[in-house]
Amino acid sequence: MDKIKVLLVDDHDGFINAALRHLRRLDWLDVVGTAGNGLEAIAQSEALRPDVVLMDLAMPEMGGLQAARLIKAQDDPPYIVIASHFDDAEHREHATRAGADNFVSKLSYIQEVMQILESLRHPQGQPGAQS
């Protein structure tokens, strides 16, 4: 994979902008688009074909869980990471059931997301690491 293509999904512009500041520093990553809710995320995922979708759990119109289910139904779906301030076993379980590949706390977002992106960049011979 040349560059990892990422779609950022969150209903708070400030959060998107903070994430963009960090992610744009990486020469091996390309933020191909942003979305403000699950409906936009589905459309952007279909149009932009990202490798990874970093998506908020709770958003207006459609949240991350429902959007994850629908994005995972697309042909060759991206790796989905759900982010939330609600970091507990119940929310992690809901994200997994919705088809998310990973879950991160918004309190340690950049650190956790960077570990996930690095592992996708260097799968270390793990077959299907990008499901």
C-alpha positions, 0 to 999 in steps of 0.5 A: 500500500503506497499511502493509507487513505483515511476518511475522518468522520465527526460532527465537531469541526474542532475535533476534525481540525485537531485530527487533521493537524496531526494526520497531515504531518504523516507522508505515508497517510492521505486524508481523502475526506471528512464527514459530519455524520453517518449519512455523509460517511456512507456516501464519502466511503462509497465515493472516495474508497478510503482504506480506513474510516475514523468515525465518531460514535455519537453524531446527529442524523446517523451515528457511527454504529449504524454507519459502520454496519452500512459501510461494512456492507459495501464492496471491499469495505474499509477498516473502521475505527469507532471513537468515543468519549464513552470508553467502556465494555458496553460501547466497545461491544456495540462497536464490534457488533456493528462491524467496527474493526477497532475502538478508541477513546477520544481521551487518548485518540491520537496515540491510539489511532497512530498505533492502529495506523502504524499496524496497518502500515506495517502488518508484520506478515499478518494475513488479512490484517486489513480485513 
